Amino acid sequence: MTPKSAFIKWSLIGTVVAGILVAGQIAELGGAAGMLQVGQTSSLRPMIEEQLGDIPLTEFGGHDGQIFYAMGLDLDGNQVSEVLDDGAFRYRRILYPFLASFGGLLDGYPLLYGMIAIAVLSMGLAAGSIASIAARFDRSDWLALVVVLNPGMWLSIRLLTSDALAMAMMALGLLAVVSGWRVTAGLFAASTLSKDIYLITPAGLMADRRTRRWSWAVIPALAVAVWATVLTITMGDGFTGRGNLDWPFAGFVTAYSNWGALDGGELFYLGFALVSVAVGLGHGLLRRSWLRWPILGWSLLAVISSNWVWDFGNNAARAFAPIVVLVAAAEAADGISIQPPTTSRRNLPV
């Protein structure tokens, strides 16, 4: 199968699977608005109900989908940042609400449907990219299952968070690396503006002598730094880590006491995250693949993440979902030799 055929095939499969996940979530929560997981006590509830009317609510404060929806309503943060804790931290992940709102033009249900559409398409783009990488190096395109069956991606789609978009842009960036496209740095910048911690991937690529391209990491880093500076000026604390980091393994130790109270679903997601980190550490330490340093970077991030990340399985599964995707891409393109970017047709993955 050609790289182009693999991309089309798995983009369609990924999109269909994501659509099924969305349909199931809508049915379970009593309507599309339920996907926002607006909390009964959420400070964003009045703003969202003004847009969508009477909507399904969840217990306590709700989940992150409501935050991205509110950001789409207020891209400059004049209103939302005042009612959010760590508003600048949230607004660093601006690309998802920006695209979903079509640059601020959409509100109400069109904005909600924009969020759903981007989440669904992100699964397709990520799966297609990994399949295309595998096909380019004569490996099985079924490696794309690391995206389609990735619990972290399922969660991001069902909760309408920016993780799925960040993953899609990262996977497209990896495809651009092996294809010699000139848009590589731009794709990685889009990934980091979806979720800033995804800067780990291009930074790791820059650290490897086989894939060293300064622009791949510098341009995304500059994009995030400039945006965080703007947020610091307008909201304050644009570079905050929000307590997500701790001493090595301290997050595991502190969170361990909470794991006994988790239900089966949370334990499944927690298990996925722990196995992903173990696989990442093993691969990074034992294999000298072209993605060794990005994989080690993500795995070490898990080691120094605080209990805020590790207390609940759904947080950890979304946070470290890229590890298995990177491992699959590393195995698919093992022995890669990066060539200078070119626009000649013979180097395109078709």
N, C-alpha and C positions, 0 to 999 in steps of 0.2 A: 504494500500500500504506500502511495506517495505521501509526503508530509502534508500536502494540501488536502488530499482526500481524508487523511487521518484527522486533520484539524476540523474539517466540515462534519465528519461523522461524529466525533466526540463532542463537538460544540452542540450539536443537535441532541445527543444523548444527555449531556449535562443540563441543557436547558429544560428538557422534558422532565428529568428527575427533579430539578429544582421547582418546576411548575407543580409537580405532584406534591412536593413538600409544602408549598404555599397553599395549595387547595386543601390539604389536610389540616393545616393550621387555621385557615379561615373557617372551615367547618367546625373545628374543635372550639374555637374562641368566639363563635357567633357573629362573624362578619369580618370584612377586611380591616376595619379599624381596630379590631381586637389584636391584630399583629403588632400594633404599636406598644402593647403591654402598658397602657397608661395606668398608673397606680391610683388607688382610692385617695391616698394622702399626698399625691404628687403636686408639687408647686406648679407644674406645667399643665395640670388638668384643666383649669379654666380657659387657658389659651387654646388648647386643642379642642375642647368641647365647643368653643365659639366657632371653630372652623368646621367641625364634623358633626355637631349635634350630640344626641344621646348615643354613647358608644359603650362597648363592653369594657369593664374595668377589671384590674387585677388587684391582688392584695397589697397592702403597704405602699411602698413608693414606686413600684413598677420597674420596668427595664429600660435598656438603652434606646430602643426604637423610638420611644416618645421624645428623647432628647434630640435625635437626628431630625425628626419631623419638625420640632420647634426651631432647630437651627435653620432648616429649610425655609421656614416662615420669616426668619430674622437673621439673614446671613451676616450682617455687620454686628450682631450681638448687642444692639442697644437695649433690648428688652430682656432677652433670654439670659444673658450673662448675669443679670442682677438677681435672678432667682435660682441660679445653679451654683452648687459648690464646685470650685475649680472650673469655672466657665472657660478660661483660656485653655486649659487642658483638653476640654471637649472640642473647642473650636480649632485646635490644631488639626483635627481630622475633618477638614472642611469640604473635601472634594465630593464625598458622597451626598450630603445635602445640597451642595451647589449643583451637581448634575441632576439630581432628582427634581429639584425645583426649577430646572432650566435657567439657572442663573438668577433665581429669585422671581421669575415670572409666574410660577405656579403656586397655588395654595389649595386649601381644602382637599377634596378627594383626588384631584389630579396630582397633587404633590405626593399623596400616599401611594397612588398607583405608579408614580415615577420611582419611588423607593423600591416597590415590589419588583418592577421591571428591571431595575439595575441589579438587584440581588439575584434574580433569576438568570439574567444574561451573564452575570459574573461567573456563575458556576459553569456555564457553557464555554466561556472564553478561557477559563483556567484549565478545564478538562481538555479542550481542543489544543491548547498550547503544549501541554505535557505529552499528549498523543503525537503531536507533530514533531516534537523533539525526539521522541522514541523512534518514530518512523524514519527520521532523517539519518539515524545511526543504525538502521536495520534491527531495531528492537521492537518488541511487541507493543502495539498501540494500546493494549489493555492496561498498560501502566497508568493510563488516565484514571483508572479506578481509585488511585490514591487521592484524587480530587472528588470524584462522584460519591465515593463511600466514606468520605472524610467527616467524622462527627463534628469537627469544628466548623466546617462549611455548612453542614445541616443547621447547626445552631445559629450561625450568622444569618442565614436565609430566613429561618423561622422567627428570629428576633429582630430582623431588619437592622443589623449593625454594619459598620463599615468594613469588617474583616473580609467579607466575600469580595468586595471591590478591590481591596488592597491585595488579596491573593491573586485575583485575575490580572491586575497590572504587573505584579511580580512575575507571574508565569509568562505573560507576554514579554516581559523584559528578558527572561531567560531564553525564550524562543528567539528574540532579537539578537541576543549574544551569539547563539550558535548559527544564526542566519547571516550575521554581519550587517544587520540593518543600522542605519544612522539614528534611529529613534530610540535606541536603547536607554540612554540617560533620561529622556523624557518620560518613558514608561516607568522607570524606577522612581522618578520624581512624582509621578501620579500615584504610585503605590505608597510612597511615604506621606503624601498629602492626604491619603485616605486613612492611613494609620502610621504615625511617625516612626514607630519601632521597626517598621519594615526597611528602614535604612540599613539594618544589619546585613541584608542580602547584598546590595551593591558594595557596601564597605568591605564585606568578606571577599567579594570578587576582586576588588582592588588590591587586596592583600596577597593574592595568589599570582605568582610570576607568569602563569600561563594565560591568565585572564586579566592582567593588570591594565586597566584603562581608567585613568584618574577621573575623567569626566563622568563615568558611570556613578561614582560615589559623590564627587564634589558638587555636581549640579543638583542632585536630590538634597544633599546636605544644605546647600545654599538656599534652596527653595523653602525648606522647613525652617531654617534659621531666620530668613527674612520674614516669613509669615509669623513665626513666634515672636519676633521683635515687634511687629505691628500689633500683635495681641498684647504684648507687654505694655505698649504705649496706651492702648485703648482699654484694656481690661485689667492689666497687671498679671504677673506670674506666668508669662507666656512660655517659660522654660521649665515649669514645675514638673516633678516626677510623680506627684500625688501619692507618695508613700508606697509605690509599687515595688521598690527595691529594698533589699535587706542584706545582711551578711550571708555568705554562702551557706545554703541548706537551712538557714534560720526559718525561712518561710515554710518549709516542709515540717519542721519540728513544731512550730506554733500551730499550723493548720491541722496537724495529725489528730489533735484532741477533738476536732470538729468532724472528722471523717466518719466516726462511728454513728453520727446522727443523720448522715446523708441517706436519701432513698436510693432505690435501685438505679434509676436513671442517672442521678448525679454520680453514683459510684462507677457506672459505665463510662461516663465522660472523663471522670478522674483517672480511671484505669487507662483510657486512651492517651491522655496527656502524659502520664508517668511512663508508659511504654514508648511513646514517641521520643521523650527526652532520653530514655535509656538507649534507644536505637540511634538517636543522633549522636550521643556521646561515644558510643561504640564505633559508629561509622567514622566520625571525625577523628578519633584517636588511632584507628587501625587502618583506615583507607586514605590514600592520597589522591582523592578525586578532585575534579575541577571545582566542585562546590564544597570542598572540605571546610574552608574557613567560614562561609555563611552558615553551614550546618553546626559547626562548633560554636559560632556566635549565638545562634538561637538556643542551643542546648545550655550554654553557660548563662544566658539570660534567665532560663528556667531555674537554674541553681541559685541565682541571686534574687529571684522574685520573692516578694513578701507574701505573707499569709493572705493579703487582700486578693492576690491572684489565686492562691492554692486552697483557700477555704472551701470553695465550691467547684465542682467538676466542670460546670458549664463555662466558667471563666477561664480555667486552665486549658480546656479543650480548644476554645477559640484562640487563646493567646499563642499556643504552640502548634496549631494546625499546620503551619508551613514546614515543620521539620520533616515529616514523612514525604511531603511533596518534593522537597529539595533532595532528599535521599534518592527518591525515584528518578529525578532528573539527573542526579549525579551518576547513577548506575547506567542510565540510558545513554549518556554521552561521555562515558569514561574514556579517557585518552584524548579529549578534545584539544584541538589546536586552533586558537582564535586567529582569524585572518583580518587584515585591515578592512574597515567598512567599505562597501561598494554598492552601487545602484545597478550593476549589470544584472541582466535577467538570469544569467546562468547560475548566479549564487542565491537566487531566491528559492524558498522552500516550496516549489511547485513541481 
